[in-house]
Amino acid sequence: MGLLRLAAIGGIGYAVWKAISGSGGKLQHAGFAPGESDGANFAKVRTAGPEGMRSNPPEWDKTDQAMDESFPASDPPATY
């Protein structure tokens, strides 16, 4: 009986946590900006540039932008 009570309390706690966490049950990928992976993003590739990132980089120049736009391609950008 104690095991059933523990399982019930655990289930209620999980339901309450999901209700107040605000995620709505959707997974948010670590590299995406909030709301970036929603919609018809089949390949799960984020938008290039710092606006598509979850955290803001301290510095961002043209080389960083070119490298970010070329990923995941195997060829490097032509700006080198």
Secondary structure as UniProt FT lines:
FT   HELIX           2..21
FT   TURN            24..25
FT   TURN            30..31
FT   TURN            34..37
FT   TURN            42..43
FT   HELIX           50..52
FT   HELIX           62..70
FT   TURN            71..72
FT   TURN            78..79
//
